[in-house]
Amino acid sequence: MKRILFFLFFTFAFSGYLFSQAKLLIPMEPWQTNHLKAYGIAYRHLLNNKELDWLLNYRGGSFLFGYSSSLEDECKSKNVSYELISGTQTAQILAEIEDEKSNMELVRLEKVAKIAVYVPPNTLPWDDAVQLVLEYADIPYDKLWDEEVLTGKLRSYDWVHLHHEDFTGQFGKFFASFATAPWYMQQVQTNQEMAKKLGFAKVSQLKLAVVKKLSDYIANGGFLFTMCSATDTYDIALASQYTDICDAVYDGDGFDKDANNKLNYDDCIAFKDFKIDLNPLVYEYSDLDITPDLLYYGEWNDNFKLVEFSAKFDPVPTMLTQCHTSLIKGFMGQTSGFYKKFLKSNVTILAMNEGNDWVRYIHGNYGKGTFTFYGGHDPEDYQHLVGAPKTELDQYPNSPGYRLILNNVLFPAAKKKKLKT
């Protein structure tokens, strides 16, 4: 009888030990039911002061959690595929990742990044891919704009996204096509009123001040992510700060016809040697942008390829390129990408079209922080037009292009001693 009782006690105790060692794995392979909402589960887990492991290059960049019934219930409610694995299975996975012959790495995520989106007031959230995917994944964020930036509110945030802003003060160079459109006139009025309120004579002067504050934010350890026109107009504003590139239709006086000879690239964080398109009626800022070539290239030929990095030695770019496919369907924006020849030496190319020099996705260090620029407007709307309907992400829960955005949201949470770059 004593032997039977001991056996039962040992069985229950051992079962309890195994359960305590159980893990929940969210695999991120092509057959994951909802890649995008998986990131939301990971983010909210961190938000609750819990940790998890990001298994770089393991089954598409999977997430490994300590098991809880509430976590399992959340996966079910969000239609996110998951697996329950034992302590033995976990040890086997970790051994596979740690093998020096594998291009895999485990990165512990431990401190959630507080997120802000720089966006003009009264802008619809679905007109910006980042806001759209943050809301779809249930990742909380705050909004801020020029006044908040210039009054020091950036310090409250770890990660900031720039809505597709025009930091040159030319209101997107939409004058030729939309000068009489109510939305355009409202945009001009809103920007002019903000410039006046904050003591600037021109919108271009206000935007330059904002960009400089953003550069200070990065230099002090912030993470900046931008898409579309907020990528190139950021550096264009800095390069043209000693001249005038805005014509009278934008700021009431003429531009400097010799402006391209007065550009200074020293303060630019990503680009160099570009030239400005000074024609106020041309819907293009500079020769940085690959959009003119894409218009002739054609949607069905436009795919860009993620660069493969060493997970063990380059964990940051590896995190930023985690995906279930290495080939991403291209998409356009006011700025769709960048010619390789204009990149500064501190820039890491994360993705580009094969067979040419069209760069679509870049990352770099600036001071203590980093920036990531992602060309294009909406990863699931090839040529997003003004007034186009909202992209319904329920139709694209496995979007590789949107997944790259969410990599950027999570990577600031990585345990710093693991980041060897």
C-alpha positions in Angstrom: 0.0 0.0 0.0 2.8 2.4 0.9 4.5 1.7 -2.5 1.2 2.5 -4.3 0.8 5.7 -2.4 4.4 6.7 -3.1 3.9 5.9 -6.8 0.8 8.0 -7.0 2.5 10.9 -5.1 5.5 10.8 -7.4 3.3 10.7 -10.5 1.3 13.7 -9.5 4.4 15.6 -8.4 6.2 14.9 -11.6 3.2 15.8 -13.7 3.0 19.1 -11.8 6.7 19.7 -12.5 6.2 19.1 -16.2 3.2 21.4 -16.3 5.2 24.1 -14.5 7.8 23.8 -17.3 5.2 23.9 -20.1 5.6 26.6 -22.7 3.4 28.1 -25.3 4.9 28.5 -28.7 3.4 30.8 -31.4 5.0 29.6 -34.6 5.3 32.2 -37.4 5.6 30.0 -40.4 3.5 30.5 -43.5 0.6 28.5 -42.1 0.2 30.7 -39.0 -3.5 31.7 -39.0 -2.9 35.3 -38.0 0.7 36.7 -38.0 -0.3 40.2 -37.3 -2.4 39.6 -34.2 0.5 37.4 -32.9 2.5 40.5 -32.4 -0.3 42.1 -30.5 -0.3 39.1 -28.1 3.4 39.5 -27.6 3.2 43.2 -27.0 0.4 43.0 -24.5 2.3 40.2 -22.7 5.2 42.6 -22.3 2.8 45.3 -21.2 1.8 43.1 -18.3 5.4 43.1 -17.1 6.0 39.6 -18.4 8.9 38.4 -20.6 9.1 36.2 -23.6 11.6 34.9 -26.1 11.8 35.8 -29.8 13.3 32.8 -31.6 15.0 34.4 -34.6 14.8 32.4 -37.8 13.2 29.5 -35.9 10.0 28.6 -37.8 9.6 32.1 -39.2 10.7 34.0 -36.1 8.4 32.3 -33.5 7.5 33.6 -30.0 8.0 31.4 -26.9 6.1 32.2 -23.7 5.7 30.6 -20.3 2.4 28.8 -20.3 -0.8 30.3 -18.8 -4.4 29.5 -19.4 -5.2 33.2 -20.1 -2.5 33.3 -22.8 -3.9 30.2 -24.4 -7.4 31.7 -24.3 -6.1 34.9 -25.9 -4.6 32.9 -28.8 -7.9 31.2 -29.3 -9.9 34.4 -29.2 -7.5 36.1 -31.7 -7.4 33.1 -34.0 -3.6 32.8 -33.5 -2.1 29.4 -34.0 -0.1 28.1 -31.1 1.4 24.9 -29.7 1.9 23.7 -26.1 5.3 22.2 -25.6 6.9 20.3 -22.7 10.1 21.2 -20.9 11.9 18.4 -22.9 10.7 19.8 -26.2 11.7 23.3 -25.1 15.2 22.1 -24.4 15.4 20.5 -27.8 14.4 23.7 -29.5 16.9 25.8 -27.5 19.6 23.3 -28.3 18.8 23.6 -32.0 18.9 27.4 -31.8 22.2 27.5 -29.9 23.9 25.2 -32.3 26.8 27.3 -33.8 26.0 25.9 -37.2 22.4 27.2 -37.2 21.5 30.8 -38.3 19.2 31.2 -35.3 19.2 33.1 -32.1 17.1 33.5 -29.0 16.5 37.1 -27.9 14.7 37.8 -24.6 12.1 40.5 -24.8 11.7 42.2 -21.5 10.6 45.8 -21.5 7.8 47.0 -23.7 8.3 50.2 -25.8 5.9 53.0 -25.2 4.6 54.1 -28.6 3.6 57.4 -30.2 2.6 58.2 -33.7 3.3 61.7 -35.0 0.2 62.5 -37.0 -1.7 65.7 -37.9 -5.0 66.3 -36.1 -8.2 65.1 -37.8 -6.3 62.5 -39.9 -8.1 59.2 -40.3 -6.2 56.3 -38.8 -6.6 54.1 -41.8 -4.7 56.6 -44.0 -1.5 55.4 -42.3 -0.4 51.8 -42.4 1.2 51.9 -39.0 -1.8 53.2 -37.2 -3.9 50.7 -39.2 -1.8 47.7 -38.1 -1.4 48.9 -34.5 -5.1 49.1 -34.1 -5.7 45.7 -35.9 -3.2 44.0 -33.5 -4.6 45.8 -30.5 -1.3 47.6 -29.7 -1.9 50.8 -27.7 -0.3 54.1 -28.9 -0.6 57.8 -28.3 -0.8 60.6 -30.9 1.4 63.7 -31.0 2.2 66.4 -33.5 4.3 69.5 -33.8 3.4 71.2 -30.5 4.0 68.1 -28.5 7.3 67.5 -30.2 8.6 71.0 -29.6 7.5 71.1 -26.0 9.4 68.1 -25.0 6.8 65.3 -25.0 9.0 63.0 -27.1 10.9 62.1 -23.9 7.8 60.1 -22.7 8.1 57.6 -25.6 10.5 54.9 -26.6 9.3 54.4 -30.2 7.9 57.0 -32.5 6.4 56.6 -35.9 6.1 59.5 -38.4 2.9 59.6 -40.3 3.6 60.2 -44.1 4.5 63.8 -43.4 6.1 66.4 -45.7 8.8 68.0 -43.6 9.8 70.4 -46.4 6.8 72.6 -45.9 5.4 72.0 -49.3 2.2 70.2 -48.2 3.0 67.1 -50.0 3.5 69.0 -53.3 -0.2 68.4 -54.0 -0.7 71.9 -55.3 -1.0 71.1 -59.0 -3.6 68.4 -58.5 -5.5 69.4 -55.4 -5.1 73.1 -54.8 -8.9 73.6 -54.6 -9.7 70.4 -52.8 -11.2 71.0 -49.4 -9.0 68.5 -47.7 -5.9 70.2 -49.1 -7.0 73.6 -48.2 -7.7 72.4 -44.6 -4.2 70.8 -44.5 -2.6 74.0 -45.5 -4.6 76.1 -43.0 -3.9 73.6 -40.1 -0.2 73.7 -40.7 0.0 77.5 -41.1 -2.0 78.0 -37.9 0.3 75.7 -36.0 3.4 77.5 -37.4 2.0 80.9 -36.3 1.0 79.6 -32.9 4.5 78.3 -32.3 6.2 81.5 -33.5 7.4 80.5 -37.0 7.0 82.6 -40.1 6.7 79.6 -42.4 5.6 76.0 -42.2 9.0 74.9 -43.6 10.7 76.6 -40.6 8.4 74.8 -38.2 9.0 71.4 -39.8 12.7 71.9 -39.7 12.5 72.6 -36.0 10.5 69.4 -35.6 13.0 67.3 -37.5 15.8 68.7 -35.4 14.0 67.7 -32.2 13.4 64.3 -33.7 17.1 63.9 -34.4 17.9 64.8 -30.8 15.3 62.2 -29.7 17.1 59.5 -31.7 20.5 60.6 -30.6 19.4 60.3 -26.9 18.3 56.7 -27.4 15.0 56.9 -29.2 13.7 54.5 -31.9 12.3 56.2 -35.0 10.3 54.5 -37.7 9.0 56.2 -40.8 7.3 55.3 -44.0 6.4 57.0 -47.3 7.3 60.7 -47.6 8.4 61.0 -44.0 11.5 59.0 -45.0 13.1 61.3 -47.6 11.6 64.7 -46.6 13.2 64.3 -43.2 16.7 64.5 -44.6 15.6 66.9 -47.4 14.5 69.4 -44.7 17.9 69.1 -43.0 19.9 69.4 -46.2 18.1 72.5 -47.3 18.1 74.3 -44.0 20.5 77.0 -45.3 18.5 77.8 -48.4 14.8 78.1 -49.6 13.3 75.3 -51.8 9.6 76.3 -51.4 8.0 78.3 -54.1 5.5 81.1 -53.6 2.5 78.7 -53.8 3.7 77.1 -50.6 5.2 79.9 -48.5 4.4 83.2 -50.2 7.8 83.9 -51.7 10.0 82.4 -54.4 12.6 79.6 -54.0 16.3 80.0 -54.3 17.2 78.9 -57.9 20.6 78.0 -56.7 19.3 75.8 -53.9 20.8 72.6 -55.1 24.3 74.0 -54.9 23.7 75.0 -51.3 22.5 71.7 -49.9 24.4 70.5 -46.9 24.2 66.8 -46.0 26.2 66.8 -42.8 23.1 66.7 -40.6 21.2 64.2 -42.7 20.9 60.8 -40.9 20.5 58.5 -43.9 21.0 60.1 -47.2 23.6 62.2 -49.1 24.3 63.8 -52.5 20.7 64.0 -53.7 19.2 66.9 -55.6 15.9 68.7 -55.0 13.1 68.9 -57.7 12.4 72.7 -57.4 9.4 72.7 -59.7 6.4 73.4 -57.4 4.1 71.7 -59.9 6.0 68.4 -60.0 4.7 65.7 -57.6 8.2 64.7 -56.5 10.6 66.0 -53.9 14.0 64.9 -55.2 16.0 62.3 -57.2 16.2 60.1 -54.1 12.8 58.4 -54.8 12.4 55.3 -57.0 8.7 56.0 -57.7 9.3 57.3 -61.3 11.0 54.0 -62.2 8.3 51.9 -60.5 5.6 53.6 -62.6 7.3 52.1 -65.7 8.3 48.8 -64.1 4.8 47.5 -63.4 3.1 46.1 -60.3 3.4 42.5 -61.3 7.2 42.8 -61.6 7.7 44.6 -58.4 8.9 42.4 -55.6 11.7 43.1 -53.1 13.9 40.7 -51.2 14.8 40.7 -47.6 18.6 40.6 -46.9 19.6 37.6 -44.8 21.8 38.4 -41.7 23.6 36.4 -39.1 21.2 36.0 -36.3 24.0 35.4 -33.7 26.1 38.3 -34.8 23.6 40.8 -36.2 20.5 40.3 -34.1 19.0 43.8 -34.7 18.7 43.6 -38.6 17.7 39.9 -38.1 14.8 41.0 -35.9 13.7 43.7 -38.3 13.6 41.2 -41.2 11.8 38.3 -39.5 9.2 37.0 -41.9 7.6 33.8 -43.3 8.9 34.7 -46.8 12.0 36.4 -48.0 10.2 37.9 -51.1 7.8 40.7 -50.4 5.2 42.1 -52.8 6.2 45.7 -53.6 4.0 48.7 -53.0 4.2 52.4 -53.9 3.9 55.6 -52.0 4.7 59.2 -52.5 8.2 57.9 -51.7 8.4 54.2 -52.6 12.1 53.6 -52.0 15.6 55.0 -52.4 18.5 54.6 -54.9 21.4 52.8 -53.2 23.9 55.5 -54.3 22.4 58.1 -52.0 22.7 56.0 -48.8 25.2 57.1 -46.2 27.8 54.6 -45.0 26.1 54.1 -41.6 22.9 52.7 -43.3 22.2 49.0 -43.3 20.1 47.8 -46.3 17.3 45.5 -45.1 15.5 44.9 -48.4 15.8 45.8 -52.0 14.6 44.8 -55.5 16.9 42.2 -57.1 18.7 43.2 -60.3 18.8 46.9 -59.6 19.7 49.5 -57.0 16.2 50.1 -55.6 16.3 50.0 -51.8 13.0 49.6 -50.0 13.8 49.2 -46.3 16.8 50.5 -44.3 18.1 50.8 -40.8 20.8 52.8 -39.1 22.3 54.0 -35.8 22.3 57.6 -34.9 23.8 58.5 -31.5 22.4 56.2 -28.9 19.3 55.4 -30.9 18.2 54.0 -34.2 16.1 54.9 -37.2 14.3 52.6 -39.7 12.9 53.9 -43.0 10.4 51.8 -45.0 9.4 53.0 -48.5 5.8 53.0 -49.7 2.4 53.8 -48.2 0.3 50.6 -47.8 1.8 47.1 -48.1 -1.6 45.7 -49.3 -2.6 48.6 -51.7 0.0 48.8 -54.5 -0.7 52.4 -55.6 -2.6 54.0 -52.8 -4.5 57.0 -54.2 -5.9 60.0 -52.3 -9.4 59.0 -51.1 -8.8 55.3 -51.5 -10.9 53.1 -49.2 -9.6 51.6 -46.0 -7.5 48.5 -46.2 -9.3 45.8 -44.3 -6.6 43.8 -42.5 -8.9 41.0 -41.7 -8.4 40.1 -45.4 -4.6 40.2 -45.0 -3.8 38.7 -41.5 -0.6 37.1 -42.9 0.7 40.2 -44.8 4.5 40.0 -45.0 4.7 43.7 -45.7 2.7 44.7 -42.6 4.6 42.1 -40.6 7.8 44.1 -41.2 6.2 47.1 -39.5 5.4 45.1 -36.4 9.0 43.8 -36.2 10.0 47.4 -35.5 7.4 47.7 -32.8 8.8 44.7 -30.9 12.6 45.0 -31.3 13.1 47.9 -28.8 12.0 45.4 -26.1 15.0 43.2 -26.7 17.4 42.6 -23.8 20.2 45.0 -24.5 23.1 42.7 -23.7 22.0 40.4 -26.5 22.3 43.1 -29.0 25.8 42.8 -30.3 25.5 45.5 -33.0 
